[in-house]
Amino acid sequence: MKLDLSTKIGTVLFKNPVLAASGTSGYGAILNDIFDVSQLGGIITKSITVKPRKGNPPPRIIETSCGMLNSIGLENRGIQYFLDENLPRLKTFKTNVIASIAGNSDEEYAMLAETLNKQVDAIEVNISCPNVKEGGMSFGQELHSTRKVVETVKAVSSIPIIVKLTPNVTRIEDFAKVCEESGADAISLVNTYKGLSIDIRSRRSNIGAFTGGLSGPAIKPLALYAVWKTAKTVGIPVIGCGGVMNYVDAIEFFMAGASFIEIGSATFREPDASLKILRGIKQFLEDENICCLNDIKGVIHEC
Ligand SMILES: Cc1cc2nc3c(=O)[nH]c(=O)nc-3n(C[C@H](O)[C@H](O)[C@H](O)COP(=O)(O)O)c2cc1C
């Protein structure tokens, strides 16, 4: 029995469902110094903005119980630098390239999507960054602005559009439904949970920008619940993200209904975590005599 891990978003085929999460693996090249990133299903870039951004003041990352709090503030060198310097190298890897985009307005999202159309395999629309004053998560916390931005991006794109949602809302599945209605080809969730960490001696926040976004094992049960609710609500593929540290976590996400998983914070602990997780998934499926992911997707018994 041959194991087939391939899966699709729209018409784009992914050789397996393990993706490097945005902001945690740069543009692929750094990770490729450690392992062959061509083995992954895809690499999602750090979120790209129209203009270069310096990001937030330090400290930008602090370890918390079972996780980490970050407030990078979308530091990146802008779309032109990405096209000239990062994309050529990214394209040499034999894996799908997903460009994550972040704008301050619908027009900026449209400009980014139009520029990247057909240059990459898919676009992940980040409407969920909790660490910027303008744009970011504010787009993804209102149903009408979510609808508008997805429709705007979809109108200028012929490649698959993935919308990355914030968990900092009451009913994330309602946002997923709006994205599906507006033409999204897949949903990814979750981005980080807004959080705070205080130094009791100085009585200051441990994060330079005061608040940050929580990720890692601490958020896994929350993310898993969000994926389960969303997968029951939409018909398009759901990409699970949040605290996937090993293959068991990954299988849980598939059983909750995810078609793909993204590996984020785990990469900070072990740079080749995504490869180890991919190998663990394969071993588990072989041991269980399962030949494709669909056989375990959403199979959780609810009574
Ligand atoms: C240091 C850091 C930077 C991040 N930057 C981005 C980003 O630029 N765009 C984005 O959509 N998500 C970003 N994220 C969120 C991750 O992609 C992911 O959604 C989140 O960390 C939850 O997954 P995890 O628990 O596996 O890390 C970042 C996360 C971290 C820890």
The ligand as an SDF file (V2000), in Angstrom:
LIG
                    3D

 31 33  0  0  0  0  0  0  0  0999 V2000
    8.1180   35.3170   15.9390 C   0  0  0  0  0  0  0  0  0  0  0  0
    6.8250   35.1440   15.2010 C   0  0  0  0  0  0  0  0  0  0  0  0
    6.5800   35.8950   14.0550 C   0  0  0  0  0  0  0  0  0  0  0  0
    5.3740   35.7300   13.3530 C   0  0  0  0  0  0  0  0  0  0  0  0
    5.1470   36.4640   12.2230 N   0  0  0  0  0  0  0  0  0  0  0  0
    4.0100   36.2520   11.5050 C   0  0  0  0  0  0  0  0  0  0  0  0
    3.7790   36.9510   10.2830 C   0  0  0  0  0  0  0  0  0  0  0  0
    4.6000   37.7310    9.8010 O   0  0  0  0  0  0  0  0  0  0  0  0
    2.6130   36.7000    9.6290 N   0  0  0  0  0  0  0  0  0  0  0  0
    1.6830   35.8090   10.0910 C   0  0  0  0  0  0  0  0  0  0  0  0
    0.6300   35.6170    9.4530 O   0  0  0  0  0  0  0  0  0  0  0  0
    1.8820   35.1220   11.2540 N   0  0  0  0  0  0  0  0  0  0  0  0
    3.0110   35.3320   11.9500 C   0  0  0  0  0  0  0  0  0  0  0  0
    3.2310   34.6260   13.1070 N   0  0  0  0  0  0  0  0  0  0  0  0
    2.1930   33.6830   13.5850 C   0  0  0  0  0  0  0  0  0  0  0  0
    2.5050   32.2320   13.1970 C   0  0  0  0  0  0  0  0  0  0  0  0
    2.5640   32.0750   11.7860 O   0  0  0  0  0  0  0  0  0  0  0  0
    1.4460   31.2740   13.7790 C   0  0  0  0  0  0  0  0  0  0  0  0
    0.1930   31.6010   13.2550 O   0  0  0  0  0  0  0  0  0  0  0  0
    1.3880   31.3390   15.3000 C   0  0  0  0  0  0  0  0  0  0  0  0
    2.6610   31.4890   15.8590 O   0  0  0  0  0  0  0  0  0  0  0  0
    0.7160   30.1020   15.8990 C   0  0  0  0  0  0  0  0  0  0  0  0
    1.4030   28.9320   15.5380 O   0  0  0  0  0  0  0  0  0  0  0  0
    2.5320   28.2480   16.4980 P   0  0  0  0  0  0  0  0  0  0  0  0
    1.8950   28.0700   17.8570 O   0  0  0  0  0  0  0  0  0  0  0  0
    2.8580   26.9550   15.8160 O   0  0  0  0  0  0  0  0  0  0  0  0
    3.6820   29.1900   16.5430 O   0  0  0  0  0  0  0  0  0  0  0  0
    4.4060   34.7860   13.8150 C   0  0  0  0  0  0  0  0  0  0  0  0
    4.6780   34.0230   14.9680 C   0  0  0  0  0  0  0  0  0  0  0  0
    5.8720   34.1830   15.6560 C   0  0  0  0  0  0  0  0  0  0  0  0
    6.1230   33.3330   16.8790 C   0  0  0  0  0  0  0  0  0  0  0  0
  1  2  1  0
  2  3  1  0
  2 30  2  0
  3  4  2  0
  4  5  1  0
  4 28  1  0
  5  6  2  0
  6  7  1  0
  6 13  1  0
  7  8  2  0
  7  9  1  0
  9 10  1  0
 10 11  2  0
 10 12  1  0
 12 13  2  0
 13 14  1  0
 14 15  1  0
 14 28  1  0
 15 16  1  0
 16 17  1  0
 16 18  1  0
 18 19  1  0
 18 20  1  0
 20 21  1  0
 20 22  1  0
 22 23  1  0
 23 24  1  0
 24 25  2  0
 24 26  1  0
 24 27  1  0
 28 29  2  0
 29 30  1  0
 30 31  1  0
M  END
$$$$
